Structures are given as structure tokens and as C-alpha cells.
């Protein structure tokens, strides 16, 4: 006795307004204050405050003035909302490596930076006073 193959179903058309996300992880728009620390190509260290544009379990995207290069090692200190931190001022510290840079904005000169988190290790630390850009 042979089994009959199930009839093939026709693929449903993709809605025109649906944006396809080819990334491995879902990205979340999460506009939180973030302090970025790292070293520039010339070896000078920098600290710059910015706002996180989006984040996933594997990386994050934000804009900087500092002029980092692909391969730069960065530490992100992401301000956690007090509602999530039992009313305390806390930051999430996580390390990453710059994997993509966008062209600098013509007006602001800020550059989009994509970072892949370098490991699954992260640390929640007390929030400090704002650091000024060096």
C-alpha cells in the first residue's frame, strides 16, 4: 500500500506593508539613555552619552559623534527605567564590538553605529552622574 502525498498548499501573499526582518533576533525600539565608553583608532579613550535606538539579544544600534571604527570594542551603560529597577537608579553594562557604521549625518555629523554584543555576560551596576563627552 502506498501513501499519497499531501496536496501542496499555496503560499499566502506577503502584505505590501509588512517589513521583512532578516535578522536572527527581534529588535526592539528602546530609546534609553546610554553612555558609551571605548577607544578610538588613535588609542584615545572616549565617553559619550547617546540614546539607544534599538536593541536585541545580540546587539544594539545608536548614534555617536566620536568617530569609532569597525572592530572597536565598546562598553554600553544603558540606563534602566526606575520602574524596572524597584525605584533604584541602575544601569546595564554590556560589552560589544562595532560591526557596522552608517555614513555621518550631513547636518549633525553623528554616525549610526551597530554593535554586536561580545558575550552573554552583562552586569547591572548603580547609575552614576552623567559623564560629559571628552
Secondary structure, DSSP 8 states (H G I E B T S, - for coil): ---------------TT-----SSS--EE---EEEEEEE-TTS-EEEEEEE--EE-SSEEEEEESS---TT-EEEEEEE--GGGGTT--EEEEEEEEEEEE----TTT--EEEEEEEEEEEEEEEE--S-----
